[in-house]
Amino acid sequence: AGAHSWVEQLSNIASNGSFMAGYGYPRGFVDKGVAHFDQNADVWLIPPLERQPPFVTHTDLLCHPSQRIADQTVNYPRLQTVPGGVIAMRYAENGHATIPNGGKNLLGKPEKGGTVFIFGTQQPLQEEVLLDVLKWTRDGSGGDRRGVLLASQNFDDGRCYQLGNNAIAADSRKKQTPNPLPGQLGSEHELLCETDVRIPDDVQVDKPYTVYWVWQWPNAPGKDPTYPNGRDEYYTSCVDVDL
C-alpha cells in the first residue's frame, strides 16, 4: 500500500477558473503542518491492511472515525458555496501521479493514479457503508437513492506535483505549471491535485450538503505476488459544505 492522500482543502471556482477567497476543509481535519502530525489523523484506508482476503465487505464504513459526524476542527471551517456552484477538492499527489507505476516497488496499480469518485447527499448516515455509496448513480436511481454520483475522474489531474521525490515527471510539471509562494517569484511550492465538482441545482439551502471523496487504487490480479488475486484499496475523505 503506502498511499497517503486525502482532501486537504476545498475552494470555490469562479467562472474564469480561478479560486475564490475562503477555503473549506473536511470533517475533523488535522493540518499536516502541525507539530507531531500523524497522517493517520486524516488517512482512511479501506479495507484495513490486515484484511485477508484483501477485499471490501459490507462491514467497511466509508468515513474515518473522526469524520463520521458533521463536526469541524477549530480554524478549519466548512466551505461556503451555492447550489450550482463548482468547487475544487484538492489533495497531494504523494508520488502516485509523478512516480512511474504510482510509487516505488508497486505492481499492478492503475494508470493515472486510479479513479476518484465524488458522491453527494443531504441524507448522510453516521455509519455510512462504502459499498452502499458506491451504488449511487448520476441520476439518483442507484442503491438506496439517498445520494448521487457527482463526478469521476483520474486521481492524476495532469498538472499536480510535489517537491523532492526526484521524479522526472514532477520536474517537467514544475516547469509547465509553476506554483511560486505568494509574492516570491521564482520560489517553488507543491501544486495540489484537484477534483472539480458541481453542486446540484436542486439542493436544499437550509441544511449542509455532504460530499464523499472516494479514491479507488486497486491492485490488478496476477501482477503482485503478495496479492495474486488482486486487492481492493480505497481512501476517503468526508466533507460537508454550507449552502
C-alpha positions as CSV (number, residue, x, y, z in Angstrom):
1,A,0.0,0.0,0.0
2,G,1.9,3.0,1.2
3,A,-0.6,5.5,-0.2
4,H,-1.5,8.6,1.9
5,S,-3.6,11.1,0.2
6,W,-6.7,12.9,1.5
7,V,-8.6,16.1,0.8
8,E,-6.6,18.9,2.2
9,Q,-8.6,21.9,1.0
10,L,-11.8,23.0,-0.8
11,S,-12.2,26.1,-2.9
12,N,-15.0,27.7,-4.9
13,I,-14.1,28.1,-8.6
14,A,-15.0,31.4,-10.3
15,S,-16.4,31.5,-13.8
16,N,-12.9,32.3,-15.1
17,G,-11.4,29.2,-13.5
18,S,-9.6,31.0,-10.6
19,F,-10.0,30.0,-6.9
20,M,-12.2,32.4,-4.9
21,A,-11.3,33.5,-1.4
22,G,-12.4,31.5,1.6
23,Y,-11.3,27.9,1.9
24,G,-13.1,24.9,3.4
25,Y,-11.9,21.6,4.9
26,P,-13.1,18.1,5.6
27,R,-14.7,17.0,8.9
28,G,-12.3,16.6,11.8
29,F,-9.4,17.9,9.7
30,V,-5.8,17.9,11.0
31,D,-3.3,20.1,9.1
32,K,-0.1,18.3,8.2
33,G,1.9,21.4,9.2
34,V,1.2,20.9,12.9
35,A,3.8,19.6,15.3
36,H,3.9,15.9,15.7
37,F,1.5,15.4,12.8
38,D,0.3,11.8,12.4
39,Q,-1.1,11.1,8.9
40,N,-3.5,8.5,10.4
41,A,-5.5,11.5,11.7
42,D,-6.6,12.1,8.1
43,V,-5.9,8.9,6.2
44,W,-8.7,6.3,6.0
45,L,-7.7,3.1,4.2
46,I,-10.4,0.6,3.2
47,P,-10.1,-2.4,3.7
48,P,-7.5,-2.3,6.6
49,L,-4.1,-3.7,5.7
50,E,-4.5,-6.8,7.8
51,R,-7.7,-7.9,5.9
52,Q,-7.5,-11.3,4.3
53,P,-8.7,-11.8,1.6
54,P,-8.0,-8.1,0.8
55,F,-11.4,-7.1,-0.5
56,V,-14.1,-4.7,0.7
57,T,-17.1,-6.1,2.5
58,H,-20.4,-4.7,3.9
59,T,-18.7,-4.1,7.3
60,D,-16.5,-1.4,5.9
61,L,-17.6,2.1,6.9
62,L,-16.9,4.9,4.4
63,C,-15.7,7.6,6.8
64,H,-12.7,7.9,9.1
65,P,-13.7,7.5,12.8
66,S,-13.1,11.3,13.2
67,Q,-15.3,12.1,10.2
68,R,-18.5,10.1,11.0
69,I,-20.3,13.1,12.4
70,A,-20.6,16.6,10.9
71,D,-18.0,18.3,13.0
72,Q,-15.2,20.7,12.1
73,T,-11.9,21.3,13.8
74,V,-11.3,24.8,15.2
75,N,-9.9,27.1,12.5
76,Y,-10.8,24.6,9.7
77,P,-14.4,25.5,8.7
78,R,-16.7,24.2,6.1
79,L,-16.7,25.7,2.6
80,Q,-19.5,28.2,2.0
81,T,-20.9,27.6,-1.5
82,V,-24.1,27.8,-3.5
83,P,-26.4,25.4,-5.4
84,G,-24.9,25.0,-8.9
85,G,-21.5,26.2,-7.8
86,V,-18.3,24.5,-8.9
87,I,-15.9,23.5,-6.2
88,A,-12.3,22.1,-6.2
89,M,-11.4,19.3,-3.8
90,R,-7.6,19.5,-3.5
91,Y,-5.2,16.8,-2.4
92,A,-1.5,16.0,-2.6
93,E,-0.3,13.5,-5.2
94,N,2.4,11.9,-2.9
95,G,4.1,10.4,-6.0
96,H,1.1,8.5,-7.2
97,A,0.8,10.8,-10.2
98,T,4.5,11.5,-10.9
99,I,6.4,8.4,-9.9
100,P,6.2,5.5,-12.5
101,N,3.7,2.8,-11.5
102,G,2.2,5.1,-8.9
103,G,5.2,4.7,-6.5
104,K,8.4,2.8,-5.8
105,N,8.2,-1.0,-5.9
106,L,4.5,-1.1,-6.7
107,L,3.0,-3.7,-9.0
108,G,-0.4,-3.8,-10.7
109,K,-1.5,-0.3,-9.9
110,P,-3.9,1.5,-12.4
111,E,-2.6,4.2,-14.7
112,K,-3.2,7.9,-13.8
113,G,-3.3,7.0,-10.1
114,G,-6.6,5.2,-10.3
115,T,-10.0,6.9,-10.1
116,V,-11.6,9.5,-7.8
117,F,-15.4,9.3,-7.3
118,I,-17.3,12.1,-5.7
119,F,-20.7,11.4,-4.2
120,G,-23.2,13.8,-2.7
121,T,-26.2,13.6,-0.3
122,Q,-28.3,15.6,2.1
123,Q,-29.2,12.4,3.9
124,P,-25.8,11.2,5.3
125,L,-25.5,8.4,7.8
126,Q,-23.2,8.3,10.7
127,E,-22.2,4.7,9.8
128,E,-22.2,5.2,6.1
129,V,-21.2,1.9,4.3
130,L,-18.7,2.2,1.4
131,L,-20.4,-0.5,-0.7
132,D,-23.8,1.2,-0.3
133,V,-22.5,4.6,-1.5
134,L,-20.7,3.0,-4.5
135,K,-24.1,2.0,-5.9
136,W,-25.2,5.6,-6.2
137,T,-25.6,6.9,-9.8
138,R,-25.6,10.2,-11.6
139,D,-29.4,10.1,-12.0
140,G,-30.0,9.2,-8.3
141,S,-31.7,5.9,-9.0
142,G,-28.9,3.7,-7.8
143,G,-28.7,1.8,-4.5
144,D,-30.8,3.2,-1.7
145,R,-31.3,6.5,-3.6
146,R,-30.1,8.7,-0.8
147,G,-27.4,10.3,-2.9
148,V,-25.9,10.8,-6.3
149,L,-22.6,10.3,-8.1
150,L,-21.4,13.8,-8.9
151,A,-18.1,13.2,-10.7
152,S,-15.5,10.5,-11.5
153,Q,-12.0,11.3,-12.9
154,N,-8.4,10.3,-12.8
155,F,-6.6,10.8,-9.5
156,D,-3.9,12.4,-11.5
157,D,-5.2,15.7,-12.9
158,G,-2.2,16.0,-15.3
159,R,-0.7,19.1,-13.5
160,C,-0.1,18.3,-9.8
161,Y,3.3,17.6,-8.3
162,Q,5.3,17.6,-5.1
163,L,8.9,18.6,-4.5
164,G,11.7,16.3,-3.5
165,N,10.6,13.0,-4.9
166,N,13.2,13.2,-7.8
167,A,10.5,12.2,-10.3
168,I,11.2,13.3,-13.9
169,A,7.5,14.0,-14.4
170,A,7.5,16.2,-11.3
171,D,10.3,18.3,-12.7
172,S,8.6,18.6,-16.0
173,R,5.3,19.7,-14.4
174,K,7.1,22.2,-12.2
175,K,8.2,24.0,-15.4
176,Q,4.9,23.7,-17.1
177,T,2.7,24.9,-14.1
178,P,5.0,26.7,-11.6
179,N,3.4,27.4,-8.3
180,P,5.6,30.0,-6.5
181,L,4.8,31.1,-3.0
182,P,2.7,34.3,-2.9
183,G,4.9,37.3,-3.6
184,Q,8.0,35.2,-4.1
185,L,8.7,35.0,-7.8
186,G,11.0,32.1,-8.7
187,S,10.3,30.2,-5.4
188,E,9.0,26.6,-5.6
189,H,5.9,25.1,-3.9
190,E,4.0,21.9,-4.5
191,L,0.9,22.0,-6.7
192,L,-2.1,20.1,-5.2
193,C,-4.2,17.8,-7.5
194,E,-7.8,18.7,-7.7
195,T,-11.2,17.1,-8.5
196,D,-13.7,19.6,-9.7
197,V,-17.3,19.0,-8.9
198,R,-20.6,20.9,-9.5
199,I,-23.1,21.1,-6.6
200,P,-26.6,20.2,-7.9
201,D,-29.0,23.0,-8.5
202,D,-31.8,21.3,-6.5
203,V,-30.1,21.0,-3.1
204,Q,-31.9,22.4,0.0
205,V,-30.2,25.6,1.1
206,D,-31.2,25.4,4.8
207,K,-29.0,22.3,5.5
208,P,-25.4,21.2,4.8
209,Y,-24.6,19.2,1.7
210,T,-22.3,16.2,2.3
211,V,-19.7,15.2,-0.2
212,Y,-17.8,11.9,-0.2
213,W,-14.3,11.9,-1.9
214,V,-13.6,8.2,-2.7
215,W,-10.2,7.3,-4.3
216,Q,-10.1,3.8,-5.8
217,W,-6.5,2.5,-6.2
218,P,-6.6,-1.3,-6.5
219,N,-4.0,-3.9,-7.4
220,A,-4.9,-5.9,-10.6
221,P,-4.8,-9.7,-10.3
222,G,-1.7,-11.6,-11.4
223,K,0.7,-8.6,-11.1
224,D,1.9,-8.6,-7.5
225,P,2.8,-11.9,-5.9
226,T,1.7,-10.6,-2.5
227,Y,-1.8,-10.3,-3.9
228,P,-2.2,-13.0,-6.6
229,N,-5.9,-12.4,-6.8
230,G,-5.6,-8.6,-6.7
231,R,-6.7,-6.4,-3.9
232,D,-9.1,-3.5,-3.1
233,E,-7.6,-0.3,-1.9
234,Y,-9.8,2.8,-1.2
235,Y,-9.1,6.1,0.5
236,T,-11.8,8.5,1.5
237,S,-12.5,12.0,2.9
238,C,-15.9,13.0,4.2
239,V,-16.8,16.6,3.8
240,D,-19.8,19.0,4.5
241,V,-20.4,22.3,2.7
242,D,-22.7,25.0,3.8
243,L,-25.1,26.5,1.2
